Amino acid sequence: MKSYFSYKVCYQVSNTMTSRQSSKFVKTVRGLPFPDLPWFTEVNLIGSLDYVPHDGDIVIASYPKTGTTWLQYIVHQITSRGQKPPSMEVMTYRIIPLVDMAGVEVIESLTEPRIYKHHLPYSATRRNPNCKYLYIHRNPEDVMVSYYHFMQNLMEQELDFDEFFEGFMTGHIGYGRYFEHVLSYMDVENVLRISYKNLRSNRKDEVLRIAKFIGQSHFEDIVNDGSVLERILEHTSFDYMKKNISFTHPMPKITENSTVLKDLDKVKTVDFFRKGEVGEGKKALTSNQLKRMSELMKQIMKDTDFVDEWQDHQK
């Protein structure tokens, strides 16, 4: 089976990045770059790298700001048959936890089928061919711009846009370079690839496709009861989620050996649903930045269908 992914290339960092620049965006655990944020403790990050999925687990995998939270809520709506969505705090730490942040202990408390998410490239994870993966991807310009605004919000400081762009291009950014991250899931068995653009333009068909992949019973229940599908579509619309779902992050006083958030100092409310547009990146990046990103994408992702999809978006 052909492998498109080079572990080294994904985390190769340009020598032009100074230590001052690099420390602004990332911290390194086992040689891998992660967001330099207090909620991502070394204990939990190592645990996520070492964790072996169980048979039947459903793993939502993605690069940051590609639509992960949206997909997380869609999966929850499918499995709950359109119940009122929980708060994001409850979702992230109890229902469909983000393992990188919540820790692996939370997974062990889940009932089957266990559903959880992470932002790890496939090559950095422990594997089980008997679990299912949902992988969402988005055009790189929009990912970069959304990631920039998200990190600026979390870090509560003005980040240099051009500097962040260079980090995105070199891989000196949380979870490495986007292109290799996508490629790491190309040859994975039992993976359903989901396009953010398609989800945005044809959510009903994508929801049904996701439901069928998760399990035939979920698909049949939705198809056979139109009111369930209506509730799912209502609760996962961008307007509904932006209005009703935000994330209040605790601002912890923690050590790297902590496994849970303790001694909370203050809270930080994070808006995960800023715009959700397709094409924002083309407006925010310069023509030279767009050209460089396109050329890099063609170089790394040649012979894949992503090239045609993303080039079509750029027209």
Secondary structure, DSSP 8 states (H G I E B T S, - for coil): ------HHHHT---TTS-HHHHHHHEEEETTEEEE--TTS-HHHHHHHHH----TT-EEEEE-TTSSHHHHHHHHHHHHHTS-----HHHIIIIIS-BHHHH-HHHHHT--SS-EEEE---GGGS---TTSEEEEEE--HHHHHHHHHHHHHHHHTS---HHHHHHHHHHT-STTS-HHHHHHTTTT-TTEEEEEHHHHHH-HHHHHHHHHHHH-HHHHHHHHH-HHHHHHHHHHTSHHHHHHH--EEEEEE---TT-SS--SEEEEEEE-S-S---SSHHHHHS-HHHHHHHHHHHHHHSTTSHHHHHHHHHH-
